[in-house]
């Protein structure tokens, strides 16, 4: 046991966060995301939702200040009437982390999948919200 490590961050996830270098990306995927078919490194966080995981990760994870938008979301597919309410939760968490943040990058669905294939890791969660997938680009300390 260690002190001050959020229970949502298991040993495998902590190891991956520590292995990642500047510019590497990690995907926090909702329960509908095809994580197993896309991931180079798949981490399971079954039973957890994205917001508490995002908050816990940002306690350790510096965002890349050398890119305009180090946090990316999957854009709503044109014609889909879904209005993702979880995005405002994400905004509050990122802002509260103290990391430099202006706004999200919105990535078209299939471009998001392609980017996720190149990500250092994909974290599969049990998040039920639609369009709850998020990419974080690691920065430096």
Secondary structure, 3 states (H helix, E strand, C coil): CCCCCCCCCCHHHHHHHHHCCCCCEEEEECCCCCHHHHCCCEEEECCCCHHHHHHHHHCCCCECCCCCCCEEEECCCCCCCCCCCHHHHHHHHHHHCCCCCCCCEEECHHHHHHHHHHCCEEEEECCCCCCCCEEEEECCC
